Amino acid sequence: MSAIRPPAVPLVTVDPYFSVWSQADRLTDDFTRHWTGQRHAMTGLIRIDGTAQRFAGLVEPNAERYYTEPQAMEQKSVNVSPLSTVYTFQSAGVELTVRFTSPLLLNDLDVLSRPASYVAFEVRSIDGEEHDVQIYFDVTGEWCVDTSKQAVISAKQEEGGLISLQIGHEKQDVVNRSGDDHRIDWGYFYLNAEKSDQVSGYIAPAHIRKNFVRNEKLAESVAKTEAQIVADVQPVMALVYNIGSVGAAAEKRLAVLAYDDIVAIEYFGDKLEAYWKRNGQSTPDMIAAAFSEYESLLQRCEAFDKQIIAEGEKSGGSRYADLLALSYRQAIAAHKLVLDTEGEILFLSKECYSNGCMATVDVSYPSVPMFLLYAPELVEGMIRPILKYAETDAWTFEFAPHDIGQYPIGNGQVYSENQREGQMPVEECGNMLVMAASVALAGGNRNYLFSHIDTLGEWADYLTEFGLDPENQLCTDDFAGHLARNANLSVKAVMGVASYSILKKLQGDKETAARYMAKAKEMALQWEVLAADGDHTKLAFGQEGSWSLKYNLIWDVLFGTELFSKEMIKNEISWYKKMKNDYGTPLDNRAAYTKNDWLVWSAALSEDQNDFNELVSPIWDMLNESADRVQFSDWTDTVTARQIGFQHRTVVGGIFMKVLKDKGIMKVFQAVSSVNEGK
């Protein structure tokens, strides 16, 4: 069982709107919250032999409580695996296990896209006695509005063997706005259970919780067709499981939370539905499938959990495996999976807790290690919208775009209002080329990439001309501001040129491949002279006494191109260890903060397992000890463990870099033929 104390615990993690977490040590310490921090409450109560206790959330929704909250069950454990979170509680001779599972199986995109998440209850006696047990579970109207000042309508259906409770914003204006600190206010939220004489469904004001605590009769609800303001009425959808006598044999019950967003994305003027709808499946059918497939999906999730943890432990020990477990669902849930009008996959990220940009290239780039391992077609789905946009008349620059809009509206770049001085030309060209080469090597659709080889070639040419010694510009670490002659950005340019060579080699154009690889080698040799600063390399050319994490070097190792000297890389690792603070090695000499994805990439440069563990273990300590109860933050202080910024970002997919390196899938290319003609 995991020993880490997650700063935030994933509960329901499907996409950037349907993502709810516990930001506390115990599930009873606070209401559950959307990743933005706004309350998206769920409340769980259990009545044991006539006495009610809490196992999730709180009963009273207002800050000032006019009655005593029922006692919280003792939480014995919480375990976070890649696909599930399991809480165990005990009280009054009874043990309750609550399992939250979002079946984000990267080898099954139908299931991954399905907006249905499970809450499974298992209760048993642990004192040898029989106990009378009822379980109450609710979720609020807060889940389907942007702010609680908005109003909702609700409905209840019982058909097909299911109880289905439904609530939605009174005004169904799909994809009506974009932004970062936003919640969805279109579509419909569902709480579902299998119909039986032991379960009842209710739609009622939140005081129904108090009625349950007091063992009062719960009034059957009727559809609330009149609009109710969430803040005023506090409407909830509730299930009550009248389990009855419970002995040593476990009694199991299941709830499914689902969200039909009707329309998911606007993509260059087209309104696109979620991937799961592509064959015309209805919402009731989707929910029914979630129930019928639960047992088999749970087995598949548990098997995939074991695979990821085993790979993590093999690559970096139990602490590293914990980081993978905390990264997995977050990395996926910052995306939406849809098909474009031609039936091709789009895997569109939201740049969470930043500016809400959509399909941001330098957010995709750090995330790809996890997806290259388990679903390379999703990396194609990140590349596709950028190539589409770059090849339109709307994009006027000679380098790659930064984004295609602000989530969920992707009608063209919004970053820096498209002013030239606010762009990231070397950064995004390098990112796109490395992603293209990596997905081609990892099993992606090479013909798709070859169909855009002219555009990729233009970006490679840009890097050969401007990439070695970059002018004053932003890189992905834009929070640090503009920087001229950025040595790490220059590495990215070298690897971008090498990536284009790899693509041309795979295409069968050996002559062009050799020419670009020779250029990359020439650039790398010049780089080592410009960057050298004794026992380490500089932050920026000309800045003696400076330093930075050279995380972009990892692709030279993965691709087996060997453009940069192993001795230099070895010295870099020694320097990173020397500069390490309690909670990690800083990003560079300018500040004490680090980027945890980049730190893992930098640590993965080492051939020594002890070096990797020494550099990565402080990230575990940061998560375990940080006072900031937020989702895995990639931007944190290495002295205080505090969050600097960023949460719920897909970039934590980059934590999988060491597994990607160790599995060697990029070395497939080396086995075919060497592209490094100059070594």
Helices and strands as residue ranges (DSSP letters): E 9-13, E 19-22, E 33-34, E 42-48, E 51-56, E 74-80, E 84-91, E 94-101, H 109-113, E 116-125, E 131-140, G 141-144, E 151-159, E 162-169, E 188-194, E 199-205, H 208-213, E 228-229, H 230-233, E 235-246, E 251-260, E 265-267, E 270-272, G 275-277, H 283-292, H 294-333, E 335-339, E 345-349, H 361-374, H 376-390, E 409-410, G 415-418, G 420-422, H 425-441, H 446-450, H 453-466, G 478-480, H 487-507, H 510-531, G 551-553, H 554-559, H 566-578, E 593-595, H 596-603, H 609-625, E 635-637, E 643-645, G 650-656, H 657-663, G 665-667, H 668-672
